[in-house]
């Protein structure tokens, strides 16, 4: 109880009482399975505060890691504990993290640290794995499972935090852990179904008129004496933007004068987040002035920060319309949560989202300090209503299944195990996989062994692994593992580097687009394919005409070429249909691939290719032509300001430093000096 008092919680809630009664911090591991906002994080903080060694806190996303680091730093200060953040570049052992008592990390970064054999990992005695149910996620699940298995293999005590899932006992049995299971929520949750004419709850129904979304939003904002807030989930970026614009006329009516002023300031931040505002920037700012916002992967960090501050801290933003794919990365409790689109396009057709995902989304409804209840509304058409009720209200949530059997994922993970010396022969690899959640769930790992054999054979073929009194990684294989790229990508890079032809700059961009990590590619529309074919023939020396993705790869390389030749975000949006946030994410990913290509060239002692890739890495980082690289290395000077300086005749760092403060300000604003 003394620890809870120090953490600022004199009285534990029902979940926390249950956990304490079950001695969740006793010897061994523990799984806590409970709804969103039930107080699981406080149990993690108590465990960390009372742990005698180093602790790691594993989260699925970088944005959540930053948020948790800030929260934990404040909460653990009274205990004299320091908190560090491990989300940076993957090609580093991050030695500075040895100084911290607590490290908050994404699962990818922690896996990378295992591959780099970071010495401080041996000091870790407690690992808290947040959102452990995300082991069932197709993109991130396998890495999370590998990290958890490595922690277990190292004898680290594990506290796993999970949403309410049907097979939480499977996780507890796998971890050899006690299970603390609760359905406690600080605010009761009501879930209704709305078909456009009627909003139906278990206890009552209400007629809806005046447009479904507007009518539901109005009800949401009337909660808590007119101070309610709503999250609305839709299936696409376009839907998010158009609905936010529609709903802003409703949110505007609920703003007080001080809130209008706060919204205006936030709107200005969102508008000027880029050097040159795009149409999307202006649309977002217009919505925010009226107390609404859209939120999707196309926004840049400054815009996301402004929205978060307006919704969580200032509470002047009354509604956020966001994509369902972004639900995992949003920690925004709201009075009401509306799921406007229960179906999502899977590449071939629209299908209903899983019941577990829908439960996670509506579970955000109800702000513990502000609302007496939370309301989740599932929207549908009248003919879908019965199916929606059966699927999401009466039906069972799906079990979470291991995602470890994917061969492309196993390639990198097997190389990582061998390169780090974790597994030194086939038997040790088999033994490791027998400890995974996959093996526990399916009874054994033998069906994985043939996959493992094939993958190790592939790694030997690439000369990343050799059989020499067991399995050992070659120097190049070790480097591939440290770089955290798919061995297939690395093999392609090596083949590209070793070709003794004259490589043009665009050839390097095509090689980056060819990497598995560049998926999804920028799609070539049917009406532009003829033109793209002609460009391919004229620009590429040996286009692979049998590659069904050739045009998509070419268009992806063309996008990157526009970025490094200083096309503005609006020009890129007009030409490629991609918003700034997506472009920046692609640029960061391509920068990492270019750096990996540079490192492969260095490992192979190919000086020319190393120099070309090094220059390309920097150009992608800053989004500029060669001539601006020196100016962009100056702190606070980005692609727009660097071009302004160049036009003003300032072409080097030395020339910039020689300017007076007044002339610097004029030059970086595009004024003549």
C-alpha positions in Angstrom: 0.0 0.0 0.0 2.9 2.3 0.7 4.0 2.1 -3.0 0.5 2.9 -4.2 0.4 6.0 -1.8 3.7 7.1 -3.3 2.3 6.7 -6.8 -0.6 9.0 -5.8 -3.3 6.3 -5.4 -4.3 5.9 -1.7 -7.1 3.4 -2.5 -6.8 0.6 -5.0 -9.7 0.0 -7.4 -11.4 -3.4 -7.7 -9.0 -4.8 -10.3 -6.0 -3.7 -8.3 -7.4 -5.1 -5.1 -8.0 -8.4 -6.9 -4.4 -8.4 -8.2 -3.0 -7.7 -4.7 -5.1 -10.4 -3.2 -3.8 -12.9 -5.8 -0.3 -11.7 -5.0 0.4 -10.8 -8.6 3.9 -9.6 -7.6 4.8 -12.9 -6.0 7.5 -15.1 -7.4 7.0 -16.0 -11.1 5.1 -14.4 -14.0 1.7 -12.8 -14.2 -0.9 -12.0 -16.8 -3.4 -9.2 -16.1 -6.4 -9.4 -18.4 -8.9 -6.5 -18.1 -10.7 -3.8 -20.1 -9.1 -0.5 -21.3 -8.7 2.2 -18.5 -9.2 -0.4 -15.7 -5.9 0.5 -14.0 -3.5 -2.1 -15.4 -0.7 0.5 -15.8 -0.7 1.3 -12.1 -0.1 -2.4 -11.4 2.9 -2.2 -13.8 4.2 0.9 -12.0 4.0 -0.8 -8.7 5.8 -3.8 -10.0 8.6 -1.6 -11.5 8.9 0.5 -8.3 9.4 -2.6 -6.2 11.7 -4.4 -8.6 15.3 -4.6 -7.4 16.9 -4.8 -10.8 16.4 -3.1 -14.2 13.0 -3.1 -15.8 11.8 -2.8 -19.4 8.4 -1.8 -20.5 7.5 -3.1 -23.9 4.8 -1.3 -26.1 3.7 -1.9 -29.7 4.2 1.6 -31.1 6.7 4.4 -30.9 4.1 7.1 -30.1 2.9 5.0 -27.1 6.5 4.6 -26.0 7.0 8.4 -25.9 3.8 8.8 -24.0 4.6 6.1 -21.4 8.1 7.4 -20.9 6.7 10.8 -20.0 4.1 9.3 -17.7 6.6 6.9 -16.0 9.3 9.6 -15.5 6.8 11.6 -13.4 5.3 8.7 -11.6 8.6 7.0 -10.6 10.6 10.1 -9.7 9.6 9.8 -6.0 11.3 6.4 -6.0 14.5 7.8 -7.4 14.1 5.7 -10.6 15.3 7.1 -13.9 13.4 6.3 -17.1 14.9 6.0 -20.6 13.4 5.7 -24.1 14.5 3.0 -26.6 12.8 3.7 -29.9 15.6 5.2 -32.0 17.6 3.7 -34.8 17.8 -0.1 -35.0 21.5 -0.2 -35.9 22.7 0.5 -32.4 23.2 -1.2 -29.0 22.1 2.1 -27.4 24.7 1.9 -24.7 23.4 5.0 -23.0 20.4 3.0 -21.8 22.6 1.2 -19.3 22.3 4.3 -17.1 18.5 4.0 -16.7 16.6 2.0 -14.1 13.6 1.6 -16.4 13.7 1.5 -20.2 10.5 2.0 -22.3 10.9 0.3 -25.7 9.0 -0.9 -28.7 9.2 -4.7 -29.4 11.2 -4.1 -32.6 13.8 -1.9 -30.8 14.1 -4.5 -28.0 14.6 -7.3 -30.5 17.2 -5.2 -32.2 19.0 -4.7 -28.9 19.1 -8.5 -28.4 20.7 -8.8 -31.9 23.3 -6.2 -31.0 23.9 -8.1 -27.7 23.5 -4.9 -25.6 25.4 -5.8 -22.4 22.9 -4.1 -20.1 20.1 -6.6 -21.1 21.6 -9.1 -18.7 20.7 -6.7 -15.9 17.0 -6.8 -16.7 15.0 -8.7 -14.1 11.5 -7.5 -14.9 9.7 -7.0 -18.3 6.2 -5.6 -18.5 4.7 -6.4 -21.9 1.8 -4.1 -22.6 -0.9 -5.1 -25.1 0.3 -8.7 -25.1 -2.8 -9.7 -27.1 -1.2 -8.0 -30.1 0.8 -11.2 -30.6 -2.1 -12.0 -32.9 -1.3 -9.0 -35.1 -0.1 -10.0 -38.5 2.5 -7.2 -38.7 3.9 -7.0 -35.2 2.9 -10.2 -33.5 5.8 -12.4 -34.5 8.4 -9.9 -33.2 6.6 -9.4 -30.0 6.4 -13.2 -29.5 10.2 -13.6 -30.3 11.0 -10.8 -27.7 8.8 -12.4 -25.1 10.4 -15.8 -25.7 14.0 -14.3 -25.4 13.1 -12.6 -22.2 11.7 -15.9 -20.8 14.8 -17.7 -22.0 16.9 -15.2 -20.1 15.0 -15.9 -16.9 13.4 -12.4 -16.8 10.2 -12.1 -14.8 7.3 -11.1 -17.1 4.2 -9.1 -16.2 1.9 -9.3 -19.3 -1.0 -6.8 -19.7 -3.8 -7.8 -22.0 -7.2 -6.7 -23.2 -10.1 -9.0 -22.3 -9.6 -11.9 -24.7 -11.1 -15.4 -24.6 -7.8 -17.3 -24.5 -5.9 -15.3 -21.9 -5.5 -18.6 -20.0 -3.4 -19.8 -23.0 -1.0 -16.9 -22.4 -0.9 -17.5 -18.7 -0.2 -21.2 -19.2 2.5 -20.4 -21.8 4.3 -18.0 -19.4 3.8 -20.3 -16.4 2.0 -17.3 -14.9 -0.9 -16.6 -12.5 -3.8 -15.0 -14.3 -5.6 -12.0 -12.8 -8.8 -11.6 -14.8 -11.4 -8.9 -14.3 -14.2 -7.2 -16.2 -13.9 -4.1 -14.0 -14.3 -0.7 -15.8 -14.1 2.6 -13.9 -17.1 3.8 -16.0 -19.9 1.5 -17.1 -20.0 0.8 -20.9 -23.2 0.8 -22.9 -23.0 -0.6 -26.5 -25.7 0.2 -29.0 -26.4 -0.4 -32.7 -27.6 2.3 -35.0 -29.1 1.6 -38.4 -29.8 5.3 -39.2 -33.4 5.2 -37.9 -33.0 3.8 -34.5 -30.3 3.6 -31.8 -30.8 0.4 -30.0 -29.3 -0.5 -26.6 -29.9 -3.7 -24.6 -32.3 -1.8 -22.2 -34.0 0.7 -24.5 -34.2 2.2 -28.0 -34.2 5.8 -29.3 -35.4 7.2 -32.6 -32.7 9.0 -34.7 -33.4 11.9 -37.1 -31.5 14.7 -38.8 -28.6 12.5 -40.2 -27.1 9.6 -38.3 -23.6 10.9 -37.6 -24.7 14.4 -36.7 -27.5 13.1 -34.4 -25.2 10.7 -32.6 -22.5 13.3 -32.3 -24.9 15.7 -30.8 -26.0 13.1 -28.2 -22.3 12.5 -27.4 -21.4 16.1 -26.9 -24.4 16.6 -24.6 -22.9 14.1 -22.1 -21.5 15.5 -18.9 -23.5 18.8 -19.1 -22.5 19.6 -22.7 -18.8 18.8 -22.1 -18.7 15.4 -23.9 -16.2 14.3 -26.5 -16.4 11.7 -29.3 -14.2 9.5 -31.4 -15.6 8.4 -34.7 -13.9 5.5 -36.6 -14.1 5.2 -40.4 -12.5 2.9 -42.9 -10.3 5.3 -45.0 -8.4 8.6 -44.9 -10.8 10.2 -47.4 -13.8 9.2 -45.3 -12.1 10.7 -42.2 -11.5 14.0 -43.8 -15.0 14.4 -45.4 -16.8 13.3 -42.2 -14.7 15.6 -40.0 -15.6 18.5 -42.3 -19.4 17.6 -42.0 -19.3 17.2 -38.3 -17.4 20.5 -37.6 -20.6 22.5 -38.0 -22.0 20.5 -35.1 -19.0 20.7 -32.8 -18.7 24.5 -33.4 -22.0 25.0 -31.5 -20.6 23.4 -28.3 -17.5 25.6 -28.1 -17.1 28.3 -25.4 -15.3 31.5 -26.2 -12.0 30.3 -24.5 -12.3 27.0 -26.3 -12.7 28.8 -29.7 -9.4 30.7 -28.9 -7.6 27.5 -28.0 -8.9 25.9 -31.2 -7.7 28.8 -33.3 -4.2 28.5 -31.9 -4.1 24.8 -32.5 -5.4 25.2 -36.0 -2.5 27.6 -36.7 0.0 25.0 -35.5 -1.6 22.4 -37.7 -1.7 24.7 -40.7 2.0 25.7 -40.4 3.3 22.2 -39.6 5.1 22.1 -43.0 7.3 24.6 -44.8 4.5 25.1 -47.3 0.9 24.3 -46.1 -0.9 21.7 -48.3 -4.6 21.4 -49.1 -4.8 18.8 -46.3 -3.2 21.2 -43.8 -5.8 23.8 -44.7 -8.6 21.3 -44.4 -7.4 20.1 -41.0 -7.0 23.7 -39.7 -10.5 24.6 -40.9 -12.0 21.6 -39.0 -9.9 22.4 -35.9 -11.1 26.0 -35.7 -14.6 24.5 -35.3 -13.7 22.0 -32.7 -13.3 18.9 -34.8 -10.3 17.1 -36.4 -9.4 14.1 -38.6 -6.6 11.8 -37.7 -4.9 9.3 -40.0 -1.5 8.2 -41.2 -1.3 11.1 -43.6 -0.7 13.6 -40.9 2.7 14.7 -39.7 3.9 14.5 -36.1 3.3 18.3 -35.3 -0.3 17.9 -36.5 -0.9 14.7 -34.4 0.6 16.5 -31.4 -1.7 19.5 -31.8 -4.8 17.2 -32.1 -3.7 15.2 -29.0 -3.3 18.3 -27.0 -6.6 19.7 -28.1 -8.5 16.6 -27.3 -6.8 15.2 -24.2 -5.3 18.2 -22.4 -7.3 21.3 -23.4 -10.5 19.3 -24.3 -11.4 22.1 -26.8 -11.5 19.6 -29.7 -14.9 17.9 -29.3 -14.6 15.2 -32.0 -11.9 13.3 -33.8 -12.7 11.2 -36.9 -10.0 8.6 -37.4 -9.3 5.4 -39.4 -9.9 2.0 -37.7 -6.3 1.0 -38.7 -5.1 3.7 -36.3 -7.1 2.5 -33.3 -4.1 0.7 -31.8 -2.0 3.9 -31.6 -4.6 6.2 -30.1 -4.8 6.6 -26.4 -7.7 9.1 -26.4 -10.6 8.2 -24.0 -13.9 9.8 -25.1 -17.4 10.0 -23.8 -18.8 8.3 -26.9 -17.1 6.1 -29.5 -18.9 5.7 -32.8 -17.8 3.0 -35.3 -19.2 4.5 -38.5 -17.5 1.8 -40.7 -17.5 -1.7 -39.4 -16.2 -3.0 -42.7 -12.7 -2.5 -44.1 -11.3 -3.1 -47.6 -8.8 -6.0 -47.5 -7.5 -5.5 -51.1 -10.2 -7.6 -52.8 -13.4 -6.7 -51.0 -14.8 -5.1 -47.8 -15.1 -7.4 -44.8 -16.3 -6.9 -41.2 -13.5 -6.0 -38.8 -12.8 -8.7 -36.1 -15.0 -8.7 -33.0 -11.9 -8.3 -30.8 -10.9 -5.2 -32.7 -14.3 -3.7 -32.4 -14.4 -4.4 -28.7 -11.1 -2.7 -28.2 -12.3 0.4 -30.1 -15.6 0.8 -28.3 -13.8 0.0 -25.0 -12.3 3.5 -25.2 -15.7 5.1 -24.4 -16.0 6.7 -21.0 -13.4 9.1 -19.5 -12.8 8.0 -15.9 -12.5 11.5 -14.4 -15.2 13.2 -16.5 -18.0 10.7 -17.5 -20.6 8.7 -15.5 -20.7 6.2 -18.4 -19.2 5.4 -21.7 -21.2 4.8 -24.9 -20.1 2.8 -27.9 -22.2 2.8 -31.0 -21.9 0.4 -33.9 -23.3 1.9 -37.1 -24.8 -0.3 -39.9 -27.5 -0.4 -42.6 -30.9 -1.8 -41.7 -30.3 -5.1 -43.5 -27.0 -5.6 -41.7 -28.4 -4.9 -38.2 -29.1 -8.5 -37.2 -25.7 -9.7 -38.4 -24.0 -6.8 -36.5 -25.8 -7.6 -33.3 -25.0 -11.3 -33.6 -21.4 -10.7 -34.6 -20.4 -8.0 -32.1 -23.0 -8.2 -29.2 -24.0 -11.9 -28.9 -21.0 -13.6 -30.5 -17.7 -14.6 -28.9 -14.5 -12.6 -29.3 -11.9 -14.3 -31.4 -9.0 -16.2 -29.8 -5.5 -14.7 -30.3 -3.3 -16.9 -32.5 0.5 -16.9 -32.9 1.8 -15.3 -36.1 5.2 -16.9 -36.0 4.8 -19.4 -38.9 5.3 -16.8 -41.7 8.5 -17.8 -43.6 9.5 -14.2 -44.5 9.4 -13.3 -40.7 11.3 -16.5 -39.7 14.1 -15.6 -42.1 15.1 -12.5 -40.1 14.4 -14.1 -36.7 16.5 -17.2 -37.4 19.4 -15.2 -38.6 19.0 -13.0 -35.5 19.2 -16.0 -33.2 22.3 -17.4 -34.9 24.1 -14.1 -35.3 23.7 -13.2 -31.6 25.0 -16.6 -30.6 21.6 -17.4 -28.9 21.4 -20.6 -31.0 24.5 -22.4 -32.2 23.0 -25.4 -34.0 19.8 -26.8 -35.3 18.9 -28.5 -32.0 19.2 -25.2 -30.2 17.0 -23.4 -32.8 14.4 -26.2 -32.4 14.7 -25.9 -28.6 14.1 -22.2 -28.8 11.0 -22.4 -30.9 9.6 -25.1 -28.6 9.4 -22.4 -26.0 7.3 -20.0 -28.1 3.6 -19.3 -27.8 3.2 -21.0 -31.2 4.5 -24.3 -29.8 2.3 -24.0 -26.7 -0.8 -23.2 -28.7 -0.4 -26.0 -31.3 1.0 -28.6 -28.9 4.6 -28.6 -30.3 6.8 -26.7 -32.7 7.5 -29.6 -35.1 5.4 -28.1 -37.9 7.8 -25.0 -37.7 10.9 -27.2 -38.0 10.6 -27.8 -41.7 10.1 -24.0 -42.2 13.2 -23.4 -40.0 15.2 -25.9 -42.1 14.2 -24.2 -45.3 15.0 -20.7 -43.9 18.4 -21.7 -42.6 19.1 -23.3 -46.0 18.3 -20.0 -47.6 20.6 -18.2 -45.2 23.4 -20.6 -46.1 22.7 -20.0 -49.8 23.1 -16.2 -49.3 26.3 -16.9 -47.3 24.9 -15.2 -44.2 25.3 -18.5 -42.2 27.8 -21.3 -42.5 27.9 -24.8 -40.9 31.1 -25.0 -39.0 30.9 -27.2 -35.9 27.3 -25.9 -35.7 25.8 -22.8 -37.2 27.7 -19.5 -37.3 26.9 -16.2 -38.9 29.4 -14.8 -41.4 30.6 -11.2 -40.8 28.1 -10.1 -43.5 25.3 -12.2 -42.0 26.0 -10.5 -38.6 25.8 -7.1 -40.2 22.5 -8.0 -41.9 21.0 -9.1 -38.5 22.2 -5.9 -36.8 20.7 -3.8 -39.6 17.3 -5.4 -38.9 16.4 -5.9 -42.6 15.0 -8.9 -44.3 17.8 -11.3 -45.4 16.1 -11.4 -48.8 16.5 -7.6 -49.1 20.1 -7.9 -48.1 20.8 -10.6 -50.7 19.2 -8.4 -53.3 21.3 -5.4 -52.2 24.5 -7.5 -52.4 23.6 -8.7 -55.9 23.0 -5.1 -56.9 26.3 -3.8 -55.4 28.3 -6.6 -57.1 27.1 -5.9 -60.6 30.0 -4.2 -62.4 27.8 -1.9 -64.4 27.6 1.9 -64.2 24.8 2.5 -61.7 22.7 5.7 -62.2 21.2 7.4 -59.2 17.7 6.2 -60.2 19.0 2.6 -60.2 19.6 3.0 -56.5 16.0 4.2 -55.9 14.7 1.2 -57.9 16.7 -1.1 -55.7 15.2 0.5 -52.5 11.7 0.0 -54.0 12.5 -3.6 -54.7 13.1 -4.3 -50.9 10.4 -6.2 -49.1 10.3 -3.4 -46.5 9.1 -1.0 -49.1 5.7 -2.6 -49.2 3.0 -1.5 -49.8 4.3 0.0 -53.0 2.7 3.1 -54.7 0.1 1.6 -57.0 0.3 2.5 -60.7 -3.2 3.4 -61.9 -4.5 1.8 -65.1 -4.7 5.2 -66.9 -1.0 5.9 -66.3 0.5 2.5 -67.1 1.2 3.2 -70.8 3.2 6.3 -69.8 5.0 4.5 -67.0 6.0 1.7 -69.4 7.5 4.2 -71.8 9.5 5.8 -68.9 10.7 2.4 -67.7 12.0 1.5 -71.2 13.8 4.8 -71.6 15.2 5.1 -68.0 16.0 1.6 -66.9 18.9 -0.3 -68.5 17.4 -3.8 -67.9 13.8 -3.6 -66.8 12.5 -6.9 -65.5 9.5 -7.4 -67.8 8.4 -10.5 -66.0 8.0 -8.7 -62.7 4.3 -8.1 -62.1 5.2 -5.3 -59.7 7.6 -3.5 -62.0 5.4 -0.4 -62.6 4.5 -0.1 -58.9 8.2 -0.3 -58.0 9.0 2.3 -60.7 6.3 4.6 -59.4 7.5 4.2 -55.8 11.1 5.0 -56.9 9.7 8.0 -58.8 8.0 9.3 -55.7 11.3 9.1 -53.8 13.0 10.8 -56.7 10.5 13.7 -56.4 11.2 13.9 -52.7 15.0 14.2 -53.0 14.6 16.7 -55.8 12.7 19.0 -53.5 9.1 18.6 -54.8 6.8 20.2 -52.2 4.4 18.1 -50.2 1.5 19.5 -52.2 3.2 18.7 -55.5 3.7 15.1 -54.3 0.1 14.9 -53.2 -1.1 16.2 -56.6 1.2 13.8 -58.5 1.0 10.6 -56.3 -2.1 11.1 -54.2 -0.2 10.6 -51.0 -0.5 13.0 -48.0 2.5 14.4 -46.2 2.5 11.9 -43.2 2.6 8.9 -45.6 5.4 10.6 -47.6 7.5 11.3 -44.5 7.0 7.7 -43.3 8.1 6.3 -46.6 11.1 8.7 -46.6 12.1 7.5 -43.1 11.8 3.9 -44.2 13.7 4.5 -47.4 16.4 6.4 -45.5 16.9 3.3 -43.4 17.1 1.0 -46.4 19.6 3.4 -48.1 21.7 3.3 -45.0 21.6 -0.5 -45.0 22.6 -0.5 -48.7 25.5 1.8 -47.8 26.6 -0.6 -45.0 26.4 -3.6 -47.3 28.6 -1.8 -49.7 31.1 -1.0 -46.9 31.1 -4.7 -45.8 31.8 -5.8 -49.3 34.6 -3.1 -49.7 32.8 -1.4 -52.6 33.9 2.2 -52.2 32.0 3.8 -55.1 28.6 2.2 -54.2 29.2 3.0 -50.5 29.8 6.7 -51.3 26.7 6.8 -53.6 24.4 5.2 -51.0 25.8 7.4 -48.3 25.0 10.5 -50.3 21.5 9.1 -51.1 20.8 8.4 -47.5 21.4 12.0 -46.6 19.4 13.3 -49.5 16.4 11.1 -48.5 16.8 12.2 -44.8 16.5 15.9 -45.7 14.5 15.7 -49.0 17.0 17.8 -50.9 19.4 18.0 -53.9 23.1 17.4 -53.3 23.9 21.1 -53.1 21.8 21.7 -50.0 23.3 18.8 -47.9 25.7 21.0 -46.0 23.1 23.7 -45.1 20.7 21.0 -43.9 23.2 19.7 -41.4 22.8 23.1 -39.5 20.4 22.7 -36.6 17.0 24.1 -37.4 17.5 24.3 -41.1 15.2 22.0 -43.1 14.6 21.6 -46.8 12.6 24.8 -47.3 14.9 27.1 -45.3 18.0 25.6 -46.9 16.6 26.4 -50.4 15.8 30.0 -49.2 19.4 30.4 -48.0 20.8 29.1 -51.3 18.7 31.5 -53.2 20.0 34.3 -51.0 23.6 33.3 -51.9 24.3 31.5 -48.6 25.7 28.1 -49.7 27.9 26.9 -46.8 27.7 26.5 -43.1 30.5 29.0 -42.7 28.7 31.6 -44.8 25.6 31.1 -42.7 27.5 31.5 -39.4 29.0 34.7 -40.7 25.5 36.3 -41.1 24.1 38.6 -38.4 21.0 37.4 -36.5 18.9 39.8 -38.5 20.1 38.6 -41.9 19.7 35.0 -40.8 16.1 35.5 -40.0 15.5 37.3 -43.3 17.3 34.7 -45.3 15.5 31.7 -43.8 12.1 33.4 -44.4 12.8 33.8 -48.1 13.6 37.5 -48.0 16.5 39.1 -49.8 19.6 40.1 -47.7 
